[in-house]
Amino acid sequence: MKWAAGIDKLSLGLYLLICSFAVANIYSVDQPLGQKQFFFFMISLFVGIVIFLSRSNFFENFSGIFYILGVLLLLGLFPFGTEILGQKNWYKFGGFTMQPVEFAKIGTALMLSNYVSGPDFNLKHKKSLRTAFFIIGIPAIIVLAIPDVGSLLVFSAFLIALYREGLSGWLFGIGLLLVSVFLLSLAIDPLYIAITLLLIGGIFVFLNYRKISWNVISIGMLVGSVGILCGIAFAGPVILEKLPKHQRERIEVLYKGERAFRDTSGYNLLYSKTAIGSGGFSGKGYQQGSVTQGKFVPEQETDYIFCTVGEEWGFVGSTLLILAYTIFIARIYYLAERQKTAFNRVFGYCFASILFVHFAINIGMVMGLFPTVGIPLPYFSYGGSSLLAFSILAFIFFKLNYNDRNSLV
């Protein structure tokens, strides 16, 4: 069939495989939810077909409208949103719920791709950089105000796309350094951290004494940098104490272990790790997991769905699932790099980066490597709005890649 020549069969096949395996695992822990997820999967496929039948430049031409709609949906949460699990980030329609932040990511990806692919865009110019950050920042600030910390972290994925387009890697290095100092201050006496930073600063000056231009600006930057890092070190424990109890405990679990909070914030993680560990090498078998079948893990069909895979399918099944995600994400990056147009390339990077951040944080969260922040595993966690939004992202890129491969330009 000539019309199928431009479809990337590997990425489409991995999408179908992951979604089908997800339905089976959700059905294992909750049959009614599994049936509903299968229904959502069918809707997602129908929407995907509609996207494939759309005009070539439809999403590029209407990216601004999708972006505005996404922002308006987020703003509408304040007067019309429904609070679920302590967060007012859902709309409720009868027996169905919808999380608008998932669709706001689509609008942001489209709008950012449109702007970056424009003729006047140049990341070396401050105006271009400010505008790009403005596009990302508007929905991110609204998400912070909800507050939805997990979704806020996902918006950092768009910086990866900007890095591909020329954003300085120093920003990532500085951000990683600031976060590292903050996290260290929660486990180590800030005074020791400050002394260490001063020693490192002193060694740096000693080794580069003749290379440094000793003027007010350079001295101010050096002293200011060390001062900011020391300030973060001393502010870390204070900020932690000011957080709500459940958020503070979710961070402390990483340092003190889940057993110290087994009756509160450590409960999910304790039984999640128990379920994964009990699966052994090959798993207990489909619908044979004693921990997941016993409903010991809260949210085991949504954010903690990976524990079901670990218990029922074991190390082998978990590894194969992680491998499927890794290949899928890598394939999207690979295809994005091969696109002829900047819009297609940037959108592909946005899509792959959103998947990567969701995947990395969710798996890390379930295994106790990252605090619980309520981020679903793409295509796998139960939820109609999440599955539909991620499917829309996938099929938009499949469509863009199809157009690119069949283009004569």
C-alpha positions in Angstrom: 0.0 0.0 0.0 1.6 3.2 -1.2 -0.2 5.4 1.3 1.5 3.5 4.2 5.0 4.1 2.9 5.6 7.1 5.0 4.3 5.6 8.3 7.1 4.7 10.7 6.1 1.2 11.6 8.5 0.8 14.5 7.2 3.8 16.5 3.6 3.0 15.7 4.1 -0.6 16.7 5.7 0.3 20.0 2.8 2.7 20.7 0.3 -0.1 20.1 2.3 -2.6 22.1 2.7 -0.3 25.2 -1.0 0.7 25.1 -2.2 -2.9 24.8 0.1 -4.1 27.6 -1.2 -1.3 29.7 -4.9 -2.2 29.2 -4.0 -5.8 30.2 -2.3 -4.7 33.4 -5.0 -2.3 34.4 -7.6 -5.0 33.8 -5.5 -7.3 36.1 -5.8 -5.0 39.1 -9.3 -3.6 38.4 -11.5 -5.2 35.6 -14.0 -2.3 35.3 -11.2 0.2 34.9 -9.5 -2.1 32.5 -12.6 -2.1 30.3 -12.9 1.7 30.5 -9.2 2.0 29.6 -9.8 -0.2 26.5 -12.7 2.2 25.6 -10.4 5.2 26.0 -7.8 3.4 23.8 -10.3 2.9 21.0 -11.2 6.6 21.2 -7.5 7.5 21.1 -7.1 5.4 17.9 -10.1 7.0 16.3 -8.7 10.5 17.1 -5.4 9.3 15.7 -7.0 8.4 12.4 -8.7 11.8 12.3 -5.4 13.5 12.9 -3.9 11.4 10.1 -6.6 12.6 7.7 -6.1 16.2 8.6 -4.4 18.7 6.2 -0.7 18.9 6.2 -0.1 22.2 7.9 -3.2 22.2 10.1 -1.4 21.9 13.5 1.2 24.5 12.5 -1.4 27.0 11.3 -3.6 26.6 14.3 -0.9 26.2 17.0 -1.8 29.6 18.5 -5.4 28.6 19.0 -4.4 25.2 20.6 -2.1 27.1 22.9 -4.8 29.7 24.0 -7.3 26.9 24.5 -4.8 25.0 26.7 -4.2 28.1 28.8 -7.9 28.9 29.2 -8.6 25.3 30.3 -6.0 25.7 33.0 -7.4 29.0 34.1 -10.9 27.5 34.2 -9.8 25.2 37.0 -9.8 27.9 39.6 -13.6 28.6 39.4 -14.8 25.3 37.9 -12.2 22.6 38.8 -12.9 19.6 41.0 -10.5 18.7 43.9 -9.2 15.1 43.7 -6.6 13.8 46.1 -5.9 17.3 47.4 -5.4 19.0 44.0 -7.9 21.1 42.1 -6.6 20.1 38.7 -9.5 18.2 37.2 -12.8 18.9 35.5 -15.6 16.5 36.3 -18.4 15.7 33.8 -20.8 13.2 35.3 -18.8 10.0 35.7 -15.9 11.2 33.7 -12.9 13.5 34.7 -10.5 15.4 32.5 -7.1 16.8 33.5 -6.5 19.9 31.3 -2.8 20.2 32.0 -2.2 17.2 29.7 -3.8 19.1 26.8 -2.0 22.3 27.8 1.3 20.4 27.1 0.1 19.8 23.5 -0.7 23.4 23.0 2.6 24.6 24.4 4.6 22.1 22.2 2.8 23.3 19.1 3.2 27.0 20.0 6.8 26.7 20.9 7.5 24.7 17.7 5.7 27.4 15.6 7.7 30.2 17.2 11.1 28.5 17.1 10.6 27.6 13.4 9.8 31.2 12.5 12.3 33.2 10.4 13.0 35.8 13.1 13.9 33.3 15.8 17.5 33.3 17.1 18.4 32.1 20.5 21.4 34.3 20.6 19.0 37.3 20.7 17.6 38.0 24.2 14.2 38.8 22.7 13.9 35.3 21.1 14.9 33.7 24.4 12.5 35.8 26.4 9.6 35.0 24.1 10.4 31.2 24.1 10.5 31.3 28.0 7.3 33.3 28.0 5.5 30.7 25.9 6.6 28.0 28.4 6.2 30.1 31.5 2.6 31.1 31.2 1.1 27.6 31.5 3.9 26.6 33.9 3.0 29.5 36.3 -0.6 28.6 36.2 0.2 25.0 37.0 2.4 26.1 39.9 -0.5 28.2 41.2 -2.9 25.2 41.2 -0.5 23.8 42.6 0.6 20.7 40.6 4.3 20.3 41.2 4.5 17.1 39.2 3.2 18.7 36.0 5.4 21.7 36.6 8.4 19.5 36.4 7.3 18.2 33.0 7.4 21.7 31.6 11.2 21.5 32.0 11.1 19.1 29.1 10.6 22.0 26.6 14.1 23.2 27.6 15.6 20.1 26.0 14.0 21.1 22.7 15.4 24.6 23.1 18.8 23.1 23.9 18.7 21.3 20.5 18.0 24.7 18.9 21.0 26.4 20.5 20.1 27.1 24.2 23.3 27.2 26.3 24.1 24.1 28.2 25.3 26.3 31.1 21.7 26.8 32.1 21.3 23.1 32.7 24.6 22.9 34.6 23.6 25.8 36.8 20.2 24.4 37.5 21.7 21.0 38.3 24.2 22.6 40.7 21.4 24.6 42.5 19.2 21.5 42.9 22.1 19.4 44.1 23.1 21.9 46.8 19.5 22.1 47.9 19.1 18.4 48.2 22.4 18.0 50.0 21.4 20.6 52.5 18.5 18.4 53.6 20.8 15.5 54.5 24.0 17.3 55.5 24.6 20.2 57.9 24.5 23.4 55.8 27.5 24.7 57.6 29.6 21.8 56.2 28.3 22.5 52.8 29.1 26.2 53.0 32.7 25.4 54.2 33.1 23.0 51.3 31.9 25.6 48.8 34.3 28.2 50.2 37.2 25.7 49.9 36.2 24.8 46.3 36.0 28.5 45.5 39.4 29.1 47.1 41.0 26.3 45.1 39.4 27.6 41.9 40.9 31.1 42.5 44.3 29.6 43.4 44.5 27.5 40.2 43.2 30.3 37.9 44.7 33.3 39.7 46.5 34.6 36.6 43.7 33.9 34.2 41.1 35.9 36.1 40.6 39.5 35.2 40.6 41.0 38.7 38.0 43.8 38.5 34.8 44.7 40.3 32.6 42.6 37.9 34.7 39.4 38.1 35.1 39.7 41.9 31.4 40.4 42.3 30.4 37.4 40.2 32.7 35.0 42.1 31.6 36.2 45.5 28.0 36.3 44.4 28.0 32.8 43.0 29.5 31.3 46.2 27.1 33.4 48.3 24.0 32.2 46.4 25.0 28.6 46.8 25.7 29.0 50.5 22.4 30.8 50.8 20.6 27.9 49.2 22.4 25.5 51.5 21.1 27.3 54.6 17.7 27.9 53.1 17.1 24.3 52.2 16.1 23.0 55.7 14.0 26.1 56.3 12.1 25.7 53.1 11.5 22.0 53.9 10.0 22.9 57.2 7.6 25.4 55.6 6.2 22.8 53.2 2.9 21.1 54.0 3.4 17.9 56.0 2.6 15.4 53.2 5.0 17.2 50.8 7.8 17.4 53.4 7.4 13.7 54.2 7.6 12.7 50.5 11.0 14.3 50.4 12.2 13.0 53.7 11.3 9.5 52.6 14.3 9.6 50.2 16.7 10.2 53.1 15.1 8.3 56.0 13.5 5.4 54.1 9.8 4.5 53.6 9.6 2.5 56.8 10.0 5.7 58.8 6.7 6.9 57.3 5.0 3.6 56.7 1.7 4.9 58.0 1.7 8.1 56.0 3.8 9.2 52.9 5.9 6.0 52.9 3.0 3.6 52.7 2.7 3.7 48.9 6.4 3.3 48.3 6.8 0.5 50.9 4.2 -1.7 49.3 5.2 -0.7 45.8 8.7 -1.9 46.4 7.4 -5.0 48.1 5.3 -5.8 45.1 8.1 -5.3 42.6 10.6 -7.3 44.7 8.2 -10.2 45.2 7.9 -10.7 41.4 11.4 -12.1 41.3 13.0 -12.9 38.0 9.9 -14.1 35.9 7.0 -12.8 38.0 4.1 -14.5 39.8 1.9 -14.7 36.7 -1.0 -12.7 35.3 -3.5 -11.8 38.0 -1.5 -13.8 40.5 0.2 -10.9 42.4 -0.7 -11.1 46.1 0.2 -7.5 46.8 -1.5 -5.9 43.8 -4.5 -8.2 43.9 -4.9 -7.5 47.6 -5.1 -3.8 46.8 -2.3 -2.9 49.2 -0.8 -0.3 46.9 -3.0 2.9 46.6 -3.2 4.3 43.1 -1.8 1.0 41.7 -3.8 1.4 38.5 -2.5 5.0 37.9 0.7 6.5 39.2 2.0 3.2 40.7 1.0 0.9 37.8 4.6 -0.2 37.3 4.5 -2.2 40.6 1.9 -4.4 38.9 4.3 -5.1 36.1 7.1 -5.9 38.6 5.0 -8.4 40.6 3.2 -10.2 37.8 5.8 -10.1 35.1 9.0 -9.9 37.2 12.4 -8.6 36.3 12.0 -9.9 32.7 8.7 -8.1 32.1 9.8 -4.9 33.8 13.0 -4.8 31.7 11.2 -5.4 28.5 8.7 -2.6 29.3 11.6 -0.2 30.1 13.3 -1.3 26.9 10.2 -0.7 24.9 9.9 2.9 26.3 13.6 3.5 25.7 13.5 2.4 22.1 10.2 4.4 21.5 11.6 7.6 23.0 15.0 7.2 21.2 13.1 6.5 17.9 11.1 9.8 18.3 14.4 11.7 18.9 15.9 10.0 15.9 13.0 10.8 13.6 12.8 14.4 14.9 16.4 14.9 13.9 15.8 13.7 10.4 12.9 16.1 9.8 13.3 18.6 6.9 11.4 21.5 8.6 12.2 23.1 11.9 8.5 22.9 13.1 8.5 19.1 12.8 11.9 18.8 14.4 11.1 21.0 17.4 7.7 19.3 17.9 9.4 15.9 17.8 11.9 17.0 20.4 9.1 18.4 22.6 7.1 15.1 22.3 10.1 12.9 23.0 11.2 15.1 26.0 7.8 15.1 27.6 7.7 11.3 27.3 11.3 11.0 28.7 10.5 13.3 31.8 7.3 11.5 32.5 8.9 8.0 32.1 12.0 8.8 34.2 10.2 10.5 37.1 7.4 7.9 37.3 9.7 4.9 37.3 12.1 6.7 39.7 9.1 7.5 42.0 7.8 3.9 42.1 11.3 2.6 42.9 12.0 5.2 45.6 14.5 7.2 43.6 12.3 10.3 43.3 9.6 11.8 45.6 6.0 10.9 44.9 4.7 13.8 42.8 1.7 12.3 41.0 3.1 11.9 37.4 1.5 9.1 35.3 3.4 6.6 33.2 2.6 7.6 29.6 0.1 5.3 27.8 0.3 3.0 30.8 -1.4 4.6 33.8 -5.2 4.5 33.9 -6.8 7.7 32.8 -8.7 8.8 29.7 -7.4 12.3 29.4 -3.8 11.2 29.9 -4.0 8.4 27.3 -5.8 10.7 24.8 -3.4 13.6 25.3 -0.3 11.4 24.8 -1.9 9.7 21.9 -2.6 13.1 20.3 1.0 14.0 20.7 2.1 10.7 19.1 -0.3 10.9 16.2 0.5 14.6 15.5 4.2 13.6 15.2 3.4 10.5 13.2 1.4 12.7 10.8 4.3 15.3 10.6 6.8 12.5 10.0 4.5 11.0 7.3 4.2 14.4 5.5 8.0 14.9 5.8 8.8 11.5 4.2 6.3 12.0 1.4 7.4 15.6 0.7 9.2 16.3 -2.6 11.0 19.2 -1.1 
